[in-house]
Amino acid sequence: MKNYLILTLVLFGFLASSCSVTHQAYSFTHHGTDMLKTNGNWKYVAKDVMGKAKTTIKLSAWKKMEQSMVTDGLLATAKSRLPALKDNQGFANLSIDQLVTTEGTPTQGGGIIVREITIEVVVSTDIIEYY
């Protein structure tokens, strides 16, 4: 009987300590086709090209913070990962997506003790060419 009680307590302690909560928030901005040149014809050169950038902030139990660095900013880094434009080309239908993922341990009051925050920015667009 004593072994059964100890096993139950150990199992309950393991389950209670290994609970994890993940919360993801999403936001976006969309810019339609703003014609740079309204008196000319154009064609699509590429559709749905993407550039991504991500950073993760980790908080340890000893309140030390560790972050993967993005020195130029997330949006600038994601935009720099798009294909380079050639003469008479421009971006069209540009959208910017931002995903913020928070991971941690739940508290009794319904909150989260945050262990890790990941921020990802995705820039997707079409490339058009004027002729």
Buried (B, 14 or more C-beta within 10 A) or exposed (E): EEEEEEEEEEEEEEEEEEEEBEEEEEEEEEEEEEEBEEEEEBEEBEEEBBBBBBBBBBBEEEEEEEEEEBEEEBBBBBBEBBEEEEEBBBBBBBBBBBBEBBBBBEEEEEEBEBBBBBBBBBBBBBBBBBE
